[in-house]
Amino acid sequence: MPVTISDVARAAGVSKSTVSRVLNTRGEVDAVTATRVREVMAGLEYVPRSGAVHLARGSSQVLGMLIPSLTWPWMGEVLQGVADEAEAAGYGLLLFTSAGGARSMAHFTTQFSARAFDGLLAIVPDGGLGAVTEMRRGGMPVVLIDDHGHHQPGLPSVATTNRAGGESAAARLHASGRRRPLVITGPARFGCVRERLEGFADTLPPALVCEGEFTWETGRTAVEHALAQGRHFDAVFAHNDLIAAGAMSAIRAAGRTVPDDVAVVGFDDLPMARHTEPPLTTVRQPMRAMGSTAAGLILARLRGAPLPDEPQVLPTELVVRESA
């Protein structure tokens, strides 16, 4: 059986709390007692559990992260950015999703109550903002990643220039002579969707706007419906790369070519964007940088620095390939 803190306390003739104070190098233990405890630890070959040490110090050395789902296509890049920063600082990462609905959120709040993590990074799921806000009020440092365009006072966030991204997509299409774009959006409840559409429309008013989900099926269905209704369009601005890929599939199935008949611009710059046919022109979001920036803010807060009051906004970038 592994040696426990109780074994050390018994052999040294002290309480478990005294052993804990020695482990955590706190100054309440006299030098003679501390030396005896350390000698007993060495003799028993006691190895303290790092989790117990951290909790005794009032810190878990773990960051929590709440996300809607692992299936979001750009989630891996955001997570990698967070993990890189956490690992470099000696922190672990505890990941929660809301995929199980109320059951998942109940488990998440239980872990918060147990102080299983020192700071929280959140891509807030639908209906989850209240729980995150309560954690912030309870003293938990919180940073939102991609706050859907709804900045919350007291909840710092990291986002990207969605409006400027929409503008750059429109400028590219306008410069190539396109005048009747079909815009296929994600759900309008997301602030990023409204910002991308507004930025685009300020430069190149859409001939038609179709709302859907951030899926391949949305892109294909939107193009099929527009063609079936006899709507003329010479370009597609898709609010993510999956929508763009579905749109290009429907355009080809209708006997039209990209970009000669219809130019297509996506959003995100997922790895798949390089491998569509033709390779996709798209607006790149700095997804890994979003994760690393948010984690950096939390880690700085845990070292005593204040969290910023204003959102940290990272620039998007138009990546020109062959589809537009």
C-alpha positions as CSV (number, residue, x, y, z in Angstrom):
1,M,0.0,0.0,0.0
2,P,1.3,3.5,-0.7
3,V,2.5,5.6,2.2
4,T,-0.1,8.2,3.2
5,I,0.1,11.5,5.0
6,S,-1.5,9.8,8.0
7,D,1.4,7.4,8.1
8,V,3.9,10.2,8.1
9,A,2.0,12.1,10.9
10,R,1.9,8.9,13.0
11,A,5.6,8.1,12.6
12,A,6.6,11.7,13.3
13,G,4.3,12.2,16.3
14,V,2.5,15.2,14.8
15,S,-0.9,16.0,13.3
16,K,-1.8,15.6,9.6
17,S,-2.2,19.4,9.4
18,T,1.4,19.8,10.6
19,V,2.6,17.5,7.8
20,S,0.5,19.4,5.3
21,R,2.1,22.7,6.4
22,V,5.6,21.2,6.0
23,L,4.7,20.0,2.5
24,N,3.5,23.4,1.5
25,T,6.6,25.2,3.0
26,R,4.4,27.4,5.2
27,G,6.1,29.1,8.1
28,E,3.9,28.0,11.0
29,V,6.1,24.9,11.8
30,D,9.2,25.3,13.9
31,A,12.5,24.2,12.3
32,V,13.1,21.2,14.5
33,T,9.6,19.7,13.9
34,A,9.9,20.4,10.1
35,T,13.2,18.6,10.0
36,R,11.8,15.6,11.8
37,V,8.8,15.4,9.5
38,R,11.1,15.6,6.4
39,E,13.3,12.8,7.8
40,V,10.3,10.6,8.4
41,M,9.1,11.3,4.8
42,A,12.5,10.3,3.5
43,G,12.6,7.2,5.6
44,L,9.2,6.1,4.6
45,E,9.8,7.1,0.9
46,Y,6.6,9.2,1.0
47,V,5.7,10.8,-2.3
48,P,3.1,13.5,-1.9
49,R,0.3,13.7,-4.4
50,S,0.6,16.9,-6.4
51,G,-3.2,17.4,-6.3
52,A,-3.3,17.3,-2.5
53,V,-0.4,19.8,-2.3
54,H,-2.0,22.2,-4.7
55,L,-5.3,22.1,-2.9
56,A,-3.7,22.7,0.4
57,R,-2.1,25.8,-1.1
58,G,-5.6,26.9,-2.2
59,S,-4.8,26.2,-5.9
60,S,-5.6,23.2,-8.1
61,Q,-3.0,24.2,-10.8
62,V,-5.8,23.3,-13.3
63,L,-7.7,25.5,-15.7
64,G,-11.3,24.6,-16.5
65,M,-12.8,24.9,-20.0
66,L,-16.5,24.8,-20.9
67,I,-17.5,24.3,-24.6
68,P,-20.7,23.3,-26.3
69,S,-19.3,20.3,-28.1
70,L,-16.1,18.7,-29.4
71,T,-17.7,18.3,-32.8
72,W,-17.4,22.0,-33.8
73,P,-15.0,22.0,-36.7
74,W,-12.6,24.6,-35.3
75,M,-12.7,23.5,-31.7
76,G,-9.5,21.5,-31.9
77,E,-7.4,24.5,-32.9
78,V,-8.9,26.6,-30.0
79,L,-8.2,23.8,-27.5
80,Q,-4.7,23.4,-28.7
81,G,-4.0,27.1,-28.1
82,V,-5.4,26.8,-24.6
83,A,-3.4,23.6,-23.9
84,D,-0.1,25.0,-25.1
85,E,-0.4,28.0,-22.7
86,A,-1.6,25.9,-19.8
87,E,1.2,23.3,-20.2
88,A,3.9,26.0,-20.5
89,A,2.7,27.4,-17.2
90,G,2.6,24.1,-15.4
91,Y,-1.2,23.9,-15.4
92,G,-3.5,21.0,-16.3
93,L,-6.7,21.4,-18.3
94,L,-10.1,20.1,-17.2
95,L,-12.6,20.0,-20.2
96,F,-16.4,20.1,-19.9
97,T,-19.0,20.0,-22.7
98,S,-22.7,20.7,-22.5
99,A,-23.5,18.0,-25.0
100,G,-25.6,16.1,-22.3
101,G,-27.7,19.2,-21.6
102,A,-28.8,19.7,-18.0
103,R,-26.9,16.7,-16.8
104,S,-23.6,18.0,-18.2
105,M,-24.1,21.4,-16.8
106,A,-25.0,20.0,-13.3
107,H,-21.7,18.0,-13.4
108,F,-19.8,21.2,-14.4
109,T,-21.3,23.3,-11.6
110,T,-20.4,20.5,-9.1
111,Q,-16.8,20.6,-10.2
112,F,-16.8,24.4,-9.7
113,S,-18.2,24.0,-6.2
114,A,-15.4,21.6,-5.4
115,R,-12.9,24.1,-6.7
116,A,-11.5,21.6,-9.1
117,F,-10.1,24.4,-11.3
118,D,-8.6,27.9,-10.6
119,G,-9.9,29.8,-13.6
120,L,-12.5,29.2,-16.4
121,L,-12.3,29.6,-20.1
122,A,-15.7,29.3,-21.8
123,I,-17.2,29.1,-25.2
124,V,-20.6,29.5,-23.7
125,P,-23.2,27.0,-24.8
126,D,-26.9,28.0,-25.3
127,G,-28.4,28.6,-21.9
128,G,-25.1,28.5,-20.2
129,L,-24.3,32.2,-19.7
130,G,-26.2,32.4,-16.4
131,A,-24.1,29.6,-14.8
132,V,-20.9,31.2,-16.0
133,T,-21.9,34.6,-14.7
134,E,-22.7,33.2,-11.3
135,M,-19.2,31.6,-11.2
136,R,-17.7,35.0,-11.9
137,R,-19.7,36.5,-9.1
138,G,-18.5,33.8,-6.8
139,G,-14.9,34.8,-7.4
140,M,-13.9,32.6,-10.3
141,P,-11.7,34.3,-12.9
142,V,-13.5,33.8,-16.3
143,V,-12.6,34.6,-19.9
144,L,-15.0,34.0,-22.7
145,I,-13.8,32.8,-26.1
146,D,-15.9,34.0,-29.0
147,D,-18.7,35.6,-27.0
148,H,-21.1,35.5,-29.9
149,G,-21.0,39.3,-30.1
150,H,-22.7,39.8,-26.8
151,H,-20.1,41.4,-24.6
152,Q,-21.0,40.9,-20.9
153,P,-19.7,43.5,-18.4
154,G,-17.4,41.8,-16.0
155,L,-16.8,38.8,-18.3
156,P,-13.6,39.5,-20.4
157,S,-13.6,37.9,-23.8
158,V,-11.4,37.1,-26.8
159,A,-13.0,37.4,-30.2
160,T,-12.2,38.1,-33.9
161,T,-13.0,40.9,-36.3
162,N,-16.1,39.3,-37.8
163,R,-17.4,42.5,-39.4
164,A,-14.0,43.2,-41.1
165,G,-14.0,39.6,-42.2
166,G,-17.3,40.0,-43.9
167,E,-16.1,43.3,-45.5
168,S,-13.0,41.6,-46.9
169,A,-15.1,38.8,-48.5
170,A,-17.4,41.3,-50.1
171,A,-14.4,43.4,-51.4
172,R,-12.9,40.3,-53.0
173,L,-16.1,39.4,-54.8
174,H,-16.8,43.0,-55.8
175,A,-13.3,43.4,-57.3
176,S,-13.8,40.3,-59.4
177,G,-17.0,41.8,-60.9
178,R,-19.6,39.9,-58.9
179,R,-22.7,41.9,-58.2
180,R,-25.4,39.4,-57.1
181,P,-24.1,37.4,-54.1
182,L,-26.0,34.7,-52.3
183,V,-25.1,34.9,-48.6
184,I,-25.6,31.7,-46.5
185,T,-25.4,32.4,-42.8
186,G,-25.3,30.4,-39.6
187,P,-28.0,30.9,-36.9
188,A,-28.9,34.6,-36.5
189,R,-28.9,34.3,-32.7
190,F,-25.1,34.4,-32.9
191,G,-23.6,37.9,-32.8
192,C,-20.8,36.7,-35.1
193,V,-23.3,35.9,-37.8
194,R,-24.9,39.3,-37.7
195,E,-21.5,41.0,-37.7
196,R,-20.3,39.0,-40.8
197,L,-23.6,39.8,-42.6
198,E,-23.5,43.5,-41.8
199,G,-19.9,43.9,-42.8
200,F,-20.5,42.1,-46.1
201,A,-23.7,44.0,-46.9
202,D,-22.0,47.4,-46.3
203,T,-19.7,46.6,-49.2
204,L,-21.8,44.4,-51.5
205,P,-25.6,44.2,-50.9
206,P,-26.7,40.5,-51.1
207,A,-29.2,39.4,-53.8
208,L,-30.4,36.7,-51.4
209,V,-29.7,35.7,-47.8
210,C,-30.4,32.2,-46.5
211,E,-30.1,31.3,-42.8
212,G,-29.2,27.8,-41.7
213,E,-26.7,25.9,-39.5
214,F,-22.9,25.8,-39.8
215,T,-23.1,22.6,-41.8
216,W,-22.3,21.2,-45.2
217,E,-26.0,20.3,-45.7
218,T,-27.0,24.0,-45.2
219,G,-24.7,25.1,-48.0
220,R,-25.9,22.4,-50.4
221,T,-29.6,23.0,-49.6
222,A,-29.4,26.8,-49.8
223,V,-27.9,26.6,-53.3
224,E,-30.4,24.0,-54.5
225,H,-33.4,26.0,-53.2
226,A,-32.1,29.2,-54.8
227,L,-31.6,27.5,-58.2
228,A,-35.0,25.8,-58.0
229,Q,-36.6,29.2,-57.4
230,G,-34.9,30.7,-60.4
231,R,-32.8,33.1,-58.3
232,H,-29.8,34.5,-60.2
233,F,-26.6,34.7,-58.2
234,D,-23.0,34.9,-59.4
235,A,-21.3,34.5,-56.0
236,V,-21.7,32.8,-52.6
237,F,-20.5,34.1,-49.3
238,A,-20.7,31.2,-46.8
239,H,-20.4,31.9,-43.1
240,N,-18.1,28.9,-42.6
241,D,-16.1,26.6,-44.7
242,L,-18.4,23.6,-44.3
243,I,-21.3,25.7,-45.7
244,A,-19.0,26.8,-48.6
245,A,-18.1,23.2,-49.4
246,G,-21.8,22.2,-49.5
247,A,-22.5,25.1,-51.7
248,M,-19.8,24.2,-54.2
249,S,-21.1,20.6,-54.3
250,A,-24.6,21.9,-55.3
251,I,-23.1,24.3,-57.8
252,R,-21.2,21.5,-59.6
253,A,-24.2,19.2,-59.5
254,A,-26.2,21.9,-61.3
255,G,-23.6,21.9,-64.1
256,R,-22.0,25.2,-63.2
257,T,-18.4,25.9,-62.4
258,V,-16.5,27.6,-59.6
259,P,-15.3,30.3,-59.9
260,D,-16.2,31.0,-63.6
261,D,-20.0,30.8,-63.1
262,V,-20.2,31.3,-59.3
263,A,-17.4,32.5,-57.1
264,V,-17.4,31.2,-53.5
265,V,-15.8,32.6,-50.3
266,G,-15.9,30.8,-47.0
267,F,-15.0,31.7,-43.4
268,D,-12.7,30.1,-40.8
269,D,-9.9,28.6,-43.0
270,L,-10.2,25.1,-41.7
271,P,-7.6,22.6,-43.0
272,M,-10.3,21.2,-45.4
273,A,-10.3,24.6,-47.2
274,R,-7.0,23.7,-49.0
275,H,-8.5,20.5,-50.3
276,T,-11.9,21.5,-51.7
277,E,-12.3,21.5,-55.5
278,P,-11.2,24.1,-56.3
279,P,-9.3,25.2,-53.1
280,L,-11.4,27.6,-51.2
281,T,-10.9,31.3,-50.8
282,T,-11.9,32.1,-47.2
283,V,-11.6,34.4,-44.3
284,R,-9.1,33.0,-41.7
285,Q,-9.9,33.2,-38.1
286,P,-6.9,32.9,-35.7
287,M,-8.4,30.1,-33.8
288,R,-5.3,28.8,-32.1
289,A,-4.4,32.3,-31.1
290,M,-7.9,32.9,-29.7
291,G,-7.3,29.9,-27.3
292,S,-3.8,30.9,-26.3
293,T,-4.7,34.6,-25.8
294,A,-7.7,33.6,-23.5
295,A,-5.5,31.2,-21.5
296,G,-2.8,33.8,-21.2
297,L,-5.3,36.3,-19.7
298,I,-6.5,33.8,-17.1
299,L,-2.9,32.8,-16.2
300,A,-1.9,36.4,-15.8
301,R,-4.9,36.9,-13.6
302,L,-3.9,34.0,-11.4
303,R,-0.5,35.7,-11.0
304,G,-2.2,38.9,-9.8
305,A,-2.7,40.9,-13.0
306,P,-6.2,42.4,-13.6
307,L,-8.4,41.0,-16.4
308,P,-9.1,43.6,-19.2
309,D,-12.4,45.4,-19.2
310,E,-12.7,45.4,-23.0
311,P,-12.9,42.4,-25.4
312,Q,-9.5,41.4,-26.9
313,V,-10.2,41.3,-30.6
314,L,-7.8,39.5,-33.0
315,P,-7.7,40.3,-36.7
316,T,-9.1,38.0,-39.4
317,E,-7.4,37.7,-42.8
318,L,-8.6,36.9,-46.3
319,V,-6.8,33.9,-47.8
320,V,-7.1,33.9,-51.5
321,R,-7.1,30.6,-53.3
322,E,-8.9,29.5,-56.5
323,S,-12.7,29.6,-55.7
324,A,-12.9,33.4,-55.9
